[in-house]
Amino acid sequence: MKDHLNINFDLIEKMTKIKKNYIEGNVDVETTRKLIRETFKDKKITPAEFAYSEQKIKDLGFDDATVHDKMNDVLDLFDEIIEREDSSLPEGHPIKKLI
């Protein structure tokens, strides 16, 4: 599947590492914001990249409840670097919620 997506896998790996450390409680909100700003300076991520990274978090063994409990915080942390794009996705689609 990943061969058919137009996403930056380097950015996804960096984003996944930051998300993982935050979800595990290894870093606080302010440290996470600073890491995001430093890591993604002058870069934006697409909603598809954010969603792909979320799937990678689940692949690391985090259960749905843990990911769900932290998702609003994680969305807030990454909000300023997520590109907003027009989409033809149907209303209620998980990626559409990010854009």
Secondary structure as GFF3:
##gff-version 3
##sequence-region A 1 99
A	DSSP	three_ten_helix	2	4	.	.	.	ID=ss1
A	DSSP	alpha_helix	9	23	.	.	.	ID=ss2
A	DSSP	alpha_helix	29	39	.	.	.	ID=ss3
A	DSSP	alpha_helix	47	59	.	.	.	ID=ss4
A	DSSP	alpha_helix	64	78	.	.	.	ID=ss5
A	DSSP	three_ten_helix	79	81	.	.	.	ID=ss6
A	DSSP	three_ten_helix	96	98	.	.	.	ID=ss7
###
